[in-house]
Amino acid sequence: MQNPRNRFKQALREGRQQIGIWNAIPGTTVPELLAACGFDWVVLDTEHGAMEVRDVLPALQAVAGYPGTSAVVRPAINDWVLIKRHLDQGAQTLMIPYVQSRAEAEAAVRAMRYPPSGVRGVAGVTRASRFGLIDDYMTRAEEELCLIVQVETVQALDRLEQIATVAGVDGVFIGPADLSASMGYPGQQSHPEVVAAIEGAIGRLKALGVPSGILTLDPVFARRCMALGTGFTAVTVDVSILGSAARGLLAGMRAPAQ
């Protein structure tokens, strides 16, 4: 059996835009629904909210039924044990939050790889290796693994080139919410200085030839980022969609009949 192709990683290498969405609600129904909608990638987010490592496996299985959609798993922290567990249960693309330096990016790369080039623990019968059926999985696993690192503070932006050029980093995600707070504008992601920093980072990554990504709920700014060069662009969060639709429906029902 061959190692499954990582379509997300392939698309990044080919420069094809990937439109994504955030899944923060635990369970299998929501990620499957989002995949069925046709998004290119769905983030299974364990950094914020109630989703745990054990919730990711059934979510991965739910998304796997839709070949056009790739699952991107965000661990809670840049920790080699958490990374190992997500990889073993079949995650092919990981998005590591709060990477502040080249050394932290290098640590994430090592966590993604087996010895001697890394520190990933060896377990032969896992979902990642199709329970031992993939030929030469141990020696070829990293070919289809994709590592995205999150840059989301002023300090990280100052070191952007150092972080982005680490061998084994496949893309850089710019985190607008944390970045705005780091810049002294918490909750103000559309502040001109924050927008300028984001746009500048996209340009710097484009100059390096490193794919960049972002999450923004503003469709106008999403299109602006895509025009500037983002390669994987998330446009909303499941909780946000649900809340917005519910509030709109309720407001409509409470409005006087015409």
LINFENPE-V201804 format. One record per residue. RES is the residue in three letters. PHI is phi in degrees with one decimal (* if undefined). OMEGA is omega in whole degrees, -180 to 180 (* if undefined). D_LAST is the distance of its C-alpha to the last C-alpha in Angstrom with 1 decimal. Layout:
# LINFENPE-V201804
res:RES phi:PHI omega:OMEGA d_last:D_LAST
res:RES phi:PHI omega:OMEGA d_last:D_LAST
This chain:
# LINFENPE-V201804
res:MET phi:* omega:-179 d_last:62.7
res:GLN phi:-91.2 omega:177 d_last:61.4
res:ASN phi:-66.0 omega:-179 d_last:59.3
res:PRO phi:-58.5 omega:179 d_last:55.7
res:ARG phi:-69.5 omega:175 d_last:54.6
res:ASN phi:-87.0 omega:-175 d_last:52.4
res:ARG phi:-66.4 omega:179 d_last:49.8
res:PHE phi:-63.5 omega:180 d_last:48.2
res:LYS phi:-63.0 omega:179 d_last:51.6
res:GLN phi:-61.9 omega:180 d_last:52.4
res:ALA phi:-64.4 omega:178 d_last:49.2
res:LEU phi:-61.4 omega:-180 d_last:50.0
res:ARG phi:-64.2 omega:-178 d_last:53.5
res:GLU phi:-87.4 omega:178 d_last:52.3
res:GLY phi:75.7 omega:179 d_last:49.8
res:ARG phi:-88.7 omega:-179 d_last:46.8
res:GLN phi:-63.8 omega:179 d_last:43.5
res:GLN phi:-118.2 omega:-180 d_last:42.2
res:ILE phi:-94.3 omega:-174 d_last:38.5
res:GLY phi:-124.8 omega:-179 d_last:38.1
res:ILE phi:-149.1 omega:-177 d_last:36.0
res:TRP phi:-94.3 omega:173 d_last:36.9
res:ASN phi:-111.7 omega:180 d_last:37.2
res:ALA phi:-111.7 omega:-178 d_last:37.5
res:ILE phi:-88.0 omega:-179 d_last:36.3
res:PRO phi:-63.0 omega:179 d_last:39.5
res:GLY phi:119.3 omega:-178 d_last:39.8
res:THR phi:-103.8 omega:-174 d_last:40.0
res:THR phi:-66.5 omega:-176 d_last:36.4
res:VAL phi:-65.7 omega:178 d_last:34.9
res:PRO phi:-61.6 omega:178 d_last:37.7
res:GLU phi:-67.4 omega:178 d_last:37.9
res:LEU phi:-60.1 omega:-179 d_last:34.2
res:LEU phi:-64.3 omega:177 d_last:34.6
res:ALA phi:-63.9 omega:180 d_last:37.7
res:ALA phi:-63.8 omega:179 d_last:36.0
res:CYS phi:-68.9 omega:176 d_last:33.4
res:GLY phi:104.1 omega:176 d_last:36.3
res:PHE phi:-62.6 omega:-180 d_last:37.0
res:ASP phi:-71.1 omega:180 d_last:40.6
res:TRP phi:-147.6 omega:179 d_last:41.3
res:VAL phi:-126.6 omega:177 d_last:40.0
res:VAL phi:-83.7 omega:172 d_last:41.4
res:LEU phi:-94.8 omega:-166 d_last:42.4
res:ASP phi:-97.6 omega:175 d_last:42.5
res:THR phi:-105.4 omega:178 d_last:45.0
res:GLU phi:-77.4 omega:179 d_last:45.4
res:HIS phi:-115.0 omega:177 d_last:42.2
res:GLY phi:87.0 omega:-169 d_last:40.4
res:ALA phi:-96.7 omega:-176 d_last:41.8
res:MET phi:-72.2 omega:-180 d_last:43.2
res:GLU phi:-113.7 omega:179 d_last:46.9
res:VAL phi:-55.3 omega:-177 d_last:49.6
res:ARG phi:-66.2 omega:179 d_last:49.5
res:ASP phi:-78.9 omega:-173 d_last:45.8
res:VAL phi:-74.2 omega:-177 d_last:46.5
res:LEU phi:-56.9 omega:179 d_last:48.7
res:PRO phi:-63.4 omega:176 d_last:46.1
res:ALA phi:-67.8 omega:176 d_last:43.5
res:LEU phi:-60.2 omega:180 d_last:46.1
res:GLN phi:-64.9 omega:179 d_last:46.6
res:ALA phi:-67.3 omega:-179 d_last:42.9
res:VAL phi:-70.1 omega:-177 d_last:42.6
res:ALA phi:-60.9 omega:179 d_last:45.9
res:GLY phi:-74.3 omega:-178 d_last:44.4
res:TYR phi:-124.6 omega:-172 d_last:42.6
res:PRO phi:-58.7 omega:-179 d_last:45.4
res:GLY phi:-80.5 omega:-176 d_last:43.2
res:THR phi:-117.9 omega:178 d_last:42.2
res:SER phi:-105.4 omega:175 d_last:44.7
res:ALA phi:-90.2 omega:175 d_last:44.6
res:VAL phi:-118.8 omega:-177 d_last:45.6
res:VAL phi:-99.1 omega:175 d_last:46.7
res:ARG phi:-106.1 omega:176 d_last:46.7
res:PRO phi:-64.1 omega:-179 d_last:49.4
res:ALA phi:-68.5 omega:-175 d_last:49.0
res:ILE phi:-161.2 omega:178 d_last:52.0
res:ASN phi:-77.2 omega:-175 d_last:54.7
res:ASP phi:-127.6 omega:-173 d_last:57.0
res:TRP phi:-66.7 omega:178 d_last:59.4
res:VAL phi:-71.5 omega:177 d_last:59.1
res:LEU phi:-62.2 omega:180 d_last:55.3
res:ILE phi:-60.1 omega:179 d_last:55.6
res:LYS phi:-58.0 omega:-177 d_last:58.2
res:ARG phi:-65.3 omega:179 d_last:56.1
res:HIS phi:-66.0 omega:179 d_last:53.1
res:LEU phi:-64.0 omega:-177 d_last:55.4
res:ASP phi:-62.4 omega:179 d_last:57.2
res:GLN phi:-89.3 omega:167 d_last:54.1
res:GLY phi:108.4 omega:175 d_last:53.3
res:ALA phi:-66.6 omega:178 d_last:51.3
res:GLN phi:-102.5 omega:180 d_last:52.4
res:THR phi:-124.4 omega:178 d_last:50.5
res:LEU phi:-118.4 omega:175 d_last:50.4
res:MET phi:-114.6 omega:-173 d_last:48.7
res:ILE phi:-96.5 omega:-177 d_last:50.7
res:PRO phi:-77.1 omega:166 d_last:49.1
res:TYR phi:54.3 omega:175 d_last:50.7
res:VAL phi:-89.0 omega:-170 d_last:53.7
res:GLN phi:-105.9 omega:-174 d_last:55.5
res:SER phi:-155.6 omega:176 d_last:58.7
res:ARG phi:-61.1 omega:-179 d_last:60.8
res:ALA phi:-62.2 omega:179 d_last:62.5
res:GLU phi:-70.1 omega:176 d_last:59.3
res:ALA phi:-66.3 omega:178 d_last:58.3
res:GLU phi:-63.8 omega:178 d_last:61.8
res:ALA phi:-63.7 omega:178 d_last:61.5
res:ALA phi:-64.8 omega:178 d_last:58.2
res:VAL phi:-62.3 omega:180 d_last:60.1
res:ARG phi:-61.8 omega:180 d_last:63.0
res:ALA phi:-66.7 omega:-179 d_last:60.7
res:MET phi:-84.3 omega:-171 d_last:59.4
res:ARG phi:-121.3 omega:175 d_last:62.9
res:TYR phi:-75.7 omega:171 d_last:65.7
res:PRO phi:-58.1 omega:10 d_last:69.2
res:PRO phi:-88.2 omega:-177 d_last:71.2
res:SER phi:-88.7 omega:-179 d_last:68.5
res:GLY phi:-150.8 omega:-176 d_last:66.1
res:VAL phi:-126.8 omega:180 d_last:65.7
res:ARG phi:-63.5 omega:-180 d_last:63.4
res:GLY phi:-66.7 omega:-175 d_last:64.9
res:VAL phi:-93.7 omega:174 d_last:66.2
res:ALA phi:-137.8 omega:-171 d_last:64.9
res:GLY phi:-79.8 omega:-173 d_last:65.6
res:VAL phi:-109.0 omega:180 d_last:63.4
res:THR phi:-131.0 omega:177 d_last:59.8
res:ARG phi:-63.1 omega:-179 d_last:56.6
res:ALA phi:-58.7 omega:-180 d_last:57.2
res:SER phi:-94.7 omega:-174 d_last:60.4
res:ARG phi:53.7 omega:176 d_last:59.0
res:PHE phi:60.1 omega:175 d_last:61.2
res:GLY phi:88.2 omega:-175 d_last:64.3
res:LEU phi:-91.8 omega:180 d_last:63.8
res:ILE phi:-78.2 omega:180 d_last:63.1
res:ASP phi:-64.3 omega:175 d_last:66.3
res:ASP phi:53.8 omega:-177 d_last:67.5
res:TYR phi:-58.5 omega:-175 d_last:64.3
res:MET phi:-61.4 omega:-177 d_last:66.1
res:THR phi:-90.7 omega:-174 d_last:67.5
res:ARG phi:-121.0 omega:-174 d_last:64.5
res:ALA phi:-55.3 omega:-173 d_last:61.4
res:GLU phi:-65.9 omega:179 d_last:60.7
res:GLU phi:-61.2 omega:-178 d_last:60.4
res:GLU phi:-111.2 omega:175 d_last:56.9
res:LEU phi:-95.6 omega:-177 d_last:55.9
res:CYS phi:-126.4 omega:-179 d_last:53.6
res:LEU phi:-115.1 omega:173 d_last:53.6
res:ILE phi:-108.7 omega:176 d_last:50.8
res:VAL phi:-109.4 omega:-180 d_last:51.5
res:GLN phi:-95.8 omega:175 d_last:49.0
res:VAL phi:-112.2 omega:-170 d_last:49.8
res:GLU phi:-145.7 omega:174 d_last:47.6
res:THR phi:-140.9 omega:177 d_last:49.7
res:VAL phi:-60.3 omega:-179 d_last:51.4
res:GLN phi:-62.3 omega:179 d_last:54.8
res:ALA phi:-66.7 omega:178 d_last:53.8
res:LEU phi:-62.8 omega:178 d_last:52.6
res:ASP phi:-62.1 omega:-178 d_last:56.0
res:ARG phi:-109.3 omega:-172 d_last:57.7
res:LEU phi:-55.4 omega:-178 d_last:55.3
res:GLU phi:-64.1 omega:179 d_last:58.0
res:GLN phi:-63.0 omega:-178 d_last:60.3
res:ILE phi:-72.7 omega:-172 d_last:57.7
res:ALA phi:-68.8 omega:-175 d_last:56.3
res:THR phi:-94.4 omega:175 d_last:59.8
res:VAL phi:-66.1 omega:178 d_last:61.0
res:ALA phi:-61.8 omega:-178 d_last:62.2
res:GLY phi:106.2 omega:173 d_last:59.9
res:VAL phi:-86.1 omega:-176 d_last:56.7
res:ASP phi:-96.7 omega:180 d_last:54.4
res:GLY phi:-174.2 omega:-179 d_last:51.5
res:VAL phi:-125.8 omega:177 d_last:50.1
res:PHE phi:-101.5 omega:179 d_last:46.7
res:ILE phi:-94.5 omega:-177 d_last:45.6
res:GLY phi:-96.1 omega:-174 d_last:43.7
res:PRO phi:-63.0 omega:-176 d_last:41.3
res:ALA phi:-65.5 omega:179 d_last:40.3
res:ASP phi:-67.3 omega:180 d_last:43.9
res:LEU phi:-63.8 omega:-180 d_last:45.1
res:SER phi:-62.3 omega:178 d_last:42.8
res:ALA phi:-65.9 omega:180 d_last:44.1
res:SER phi:-62.1 omega:-180 d_last:47.7
res:MET phi:-84.3 omega:179 d_last:47.2
res:GLY phi:93.4 omega:-180 d_last:46.1
res:TYR phi:-127.7 omega:-177 d_last:42.4
res:PRO phi:-59.3 omega:179 d_last:41.0
res:GLY phi:76.7 omega:-177 d_last:37.3
res:GLN phi:-117.4 omega:-177 d_last:37.4
res:GLN phi:-66.8 omega:180 d_last:37.8
res:SER phi:-95.2 omega:176 d_last:36.5
res:HIS phi:-59.7 omega:-177 d_last:39.2
res:PRO phi:-52.3 omega:-180 d_last:41.2
res:GLU phi:-69.7 omega:178 d_last:44.4
res:VAL phi:-68.1 omega:179 d_last:43.0
res:VAL phi:-60.3 omega:180 d_last:41.6
res:ALA phi:-62.8 omega:179 d_last:44.9
res:ALA phi:-65.4 omega:179 d_last:46.8
res:ILE phi:-64.8 omega:-179 d_last:44.8
res:GLU phi:-63.0 omega:177 d_last:45.1
res:GLY phi:-65.0 omega:179 d_last:48.8
res:ALA phi:-65.9 omega:177 d_last:49.3
res:ILE phi:-60.3 omega:179 d_last:47.7
res:GLY phi:-64.6 omega:180 d_last:50.1
res:ARG phi:-64.9 omega:179 d_last:53.1
res:LEU phi:-68.4 omega:177 d_last:52.5
res:LYS phi:-62.1 omega:179 d_last:52.0
res:ALA phi:-63.8 omega:179 d_last:55.4
res:LEU phi:-81.9 omega:-175 d_last:57.0
res:GLY phi:77.3 omega:-180 d_last:55.5
res:VAL phi:-105.9 omega:179 d_last:53.8
res:PRO phi:-59.6 omega:179 d_last:50.3
res:SER phi:-119.9 omega:179 d_last:47.7
res:GLY phi:-141.5 omega:-178 d_last:44.4
res:ILE phi:-158.9 omega:169 d_last:41.5
res:LEU phi:-120.6 omega:174 d_last:38.3
res:THR phi:-145.6 omega:178 d_last:35.4
res:LEU phi:-89.3 omega:179 d_last:31.7
res:ASP phi:-94.6 omega:-176 d_last:31.2
res:PRO phi:-62.9 omega:179 d_last:31.0
res:VAL phi:-66.6 omega:180 d_last:32.3
res:PHE phi:-69.5 omega:176 d_last:35.3
res:ALA phi:-58.9 omega:179 d_last:35.9
res:ARG phi:-66.4 omega:177 d_last:36.3
res:ARG phi:-62.3 omega:179 d_last:38.5
res:CYS phi:-63.4 omega:178 d_last:40.7
res:MET phi:-62.3 omega:179 d_last:41.0
res:ALA phi:-65.4 omega:180 d_last:42.1
res:LEU phi:-76.3 omega:175 d_last:44.7
res:GLY phi:136.5 omega:177 d_last:46.1
res:THR phi:-62.9 omega:-179 d_last:44.6
res:GLY phi:-105.4 omega:176 d_last:45.4
res:PHE phi:-137.8 omega:-169 d_last:43.3
res:THR phi:-123.7 omega:178 d_last:39.9
res:ALA phi:-92.5 omega:-168 d_last:37.6
res:VAL phi:-114.3 omega:176 d_last:33.9
res:THR phi:-171.8 omega:-179 d_last:32.3
res:VAL phi:-126.0 omega:-177 d_last:33.0
res:ASP phi:-55.2 omega:-180 d_last:31.7
res:VAL phi:-62.0 omega:180 d_last:30.8
res:SER phi:-65.0 omega:179 d_last:28.8
res:ILE phi:-61.3 omega:-178 d_last:26.8
res:LEU phi:-61.6 omega:-179 d_last:26.1
res:GLY phi:-64.1 omega:-180 d_last:25.1
res:SER phi:-63.2 omega:-180 d_last:22.8
res:ALA phi:-65.7 omega:-180 d_last:21.0
res:ALA phi:-65.7 omega:179 d_last:20.8
res:ARG phi:-64.6 omega:179 d_last:19.5
res:GLY phi:-64.3 omega:179 d_last:16.8
res:LEU phi:-63.8 omega:-179 d_last:15.7
res:LEU phi:-63.8 omega:179 d_last:15.9
res:ALA phi:-62.2 omega:179 d_last:13.9
res:GLY phi:-64.7 omega:-179 d_last:11.0
res:MET phi:-72.2 omega:180 d_last:11.3
res:ARG phi:-84.5 omega:180 d_last:11.6
res:ALA phi:-69.3 omega:178 d_last:8.7
res:PRO phi:-57.8 omega:178 d_last:6.3
res:ALA phi:-65.2 omega:-180 d_last:3.8
res:GLN phi:-83.3 omega:* d_last:0.0
